[in-house]
Amino acid sequence: MTATPATAAEMYELIRELYPICRSITGDGVRETLRILTRYVPLEIHEVPSGTPVFDWNVPREWNLRAAWIASCDGRRVVDTRDSNLHVVSYSSPVRRRVALSELREHLHALPDHPDWIPYRTSYYTESWGFCVTQKQLASLTDPEYEVCIDATLAPGSLSYGEYLLRGRSEREILISVHVCHPSLCNDNLSGIAVSALLARRLREREREYSYRFLYVPGTIGSLTWLSRNTAGVSRIAHGLTLVCLGDGSPFTYKRTLAGGAEVDRAAALALRESGFAHELIDYFPFGYDERQYNSPGFRLAVGSLMRARHGQFPEYHSSADDLDFVTAKSLQESLDVCGSILEVLDGNRVYRSTSPFGEPQLGRRGIYRGLGGEPDLADLQLAMLWLLTLCDGSQSLLDVAERSGLHFVLVQRAADQLVTHGLLEAARCAYS
Ligand code: ZN
């Protein structure tokens, strides 16, 4: 299941389309994003009213921005969100007044180490206003006072999130969660959106054991809101992934679930090993994306995180340099393939038992090898069969066999199918966990 260049181009085009939209944790930017996504994923869009209690939080007010600018004494707009929506601190309170330069400076954010980049800042849970500027813009502000305008509404409304349940044979679910609250930032959030959208479309076209639940939620408050509205259904989630930062050229990083050693952790490790791409497996830490909510004590869902460049650890992170040049169709394609492979392992994992466990069964007599004459990887396939007949005592899964043998999961799967056909293996349990 390899992504085609056309799929890769489609992901990139989706990012390009979503890039200019001014998203935040609430508001029309998220709605517009979800609406565009419905072309790829038949999302249900939920609206949860401001003020709704969500565990220890409340759904915040809705923020919508019309314009934000700073004008000099002669009326020239020296900073304007028409140039970049990163120029306004996301979720800023409305303001329109003249301010002394000294006061204005307290509301400005810049990146001295990267004088041409605009930082991305938010003020979600403390009421304030501010602008993000390049260091060069900051240095050029020399008038004694400026006029500032943040023409925004911060008012009761709702929080929007998108949800899509793709049913499989089982009610057990695999959760794919993506945050959708960042404005014009490509790797940190648009790449995850694009990869998951095409992943959903790809999964729709094939047989599925698991059901797949895709969530497009504003970071933290969105996943908390979904969890609070679905506490009863959470137990159906067997495995999950948050998908973030998947469009840059860095090696892959897989962040394990809190428990570590979960089936999704092992599936990710195996898929990355088989992919041949450079990668690193890292342990859970309580910082990052929505895996923090899913792994919290009340839920303890086995949700890991797949990314390339790591949250907070690449220079372009949360800045205007995380733009359309920072992500590539090729990286997105590789990421989609790795995601697809992880899900193939989880979806295809089975536990078998040998029906002929007393010594090795006589394979030649059954004509198994003769039937495989056309197989290009006959030797590996035979080896996989021997591993299966050795390990399958009703306690070992195909994932165990692939890990132990070093053979590719799909090859082990194919060998198992042959042995089932010849009556040498029988299903012991449907799925692993
Ligand atoms: Zn972020």
Residues whose N, C-alpha, C, O or C-beta is under 5 A from the ligand:
A	BS01	ZN	D188
